[in-house]
Amino acid sequence: MNRPPSGAEVACRHVGSDTCARCSWSRPGEALALVLRGRTAGKALPVAIVVGTVLSLVNQGAVIIDGTAAADTWFRVAVNYAVPFIVASVGYLSGRRIRPDAAGWCRYLARYHDERPGITERVLNVAAARGVGSPYRWLVEPLRSSPGPILDLACGSAPTRDLLPDARWLGVDTSWGEFGLATAAGRGPVVLGRADALPVAEDAVTDVCAAMCLPLLTPLEGVLGEVRRVLRPGGRIVALVPSRLGWHPVGAARWLRVFRALGIHDQPWPNPQARDGLAPLLRAHGFVVDRCEHKVFWREVDTPEQAALIVDGLYLPEAEPGRVEQAKRALGSRARPGRRLPFPLRRVVAQLPDHEPEKEGSPP
């Protein structure tokens, strides 16, 4: 579904399966806002009144009629009305959740990286955290002793290749722009291919390296299925993903200023569960999680040009150009030597079992 432009006055009918920008949501905060604005009341209140009244008459009616109702009685009555209201609201909201259009997102992602090859590396490569250096150095640390082959999934400009110069390494990406930049820099071999249809044989690699790509790649189920297919038994996936900032009030205030200028709360990740929820997601796909670690990397923002680069490095498929320029000005106006911006990241190392579990009914 396409949302109307910001500020557009569109009639909101809230009937049947019709949705609009004022009665749909994609993030939990937006769902809560719908409840607080009363959007669910039309459906949930009648249900709560009927169900709550019936339950109260059946369970507390005698006490209320006798005039012996105490405080706990009225608490139970309140619960009788609150629970069906919540259940009905959840049902209403589930039908109005908007998920990213997979085809549209893929087109946007391909165009983004063709037009800005190497931008993720340019943003992150100069960020650092104490004791580990850059995010890419932190990512490849578990891979330095790998016998290979290592598959770099959605490798982009292939920044991990320089950090693993002696490894048997293969990069795969869909972007011609990123492919051209990686090959021109001598970071090979790199092949063009989709993450959900990898041009790699079954059981061909010992490790899959996934730098900042799992929250972006769709369909994620297909991508993780391909990762399992190409990994040998006992093989690993080492993934770096964006994370939540945590307790860094100064850094949070700086990012909040950027997002406010863009008119958003966060980037519209198609797979937000592949960020801080990556470890349980991999467990659900049969991996054993060895490590799940969080670090905050800091990047200098000392010039307006650096501020503009950071804003350009955000995935903003629906952002208005004017908003983007406003965000660049908001961040650039405070750029000066020593000014830093935090990049919270999570590294997950997970392993496939040495042997696939036997299927039920299969011979021993």
Beta strands, then each sheet from edge to edge (+ up, - down):
strand 1: 150-153
strand 2: 169-173
strand 3: 190-192
strand 4: 205-211
strand 5: 231-242
strand 6: 288-300
strand 7: 340-351
sheet 1: 3+ 2+ 1+ 4+ 5+ 7- 6+
end
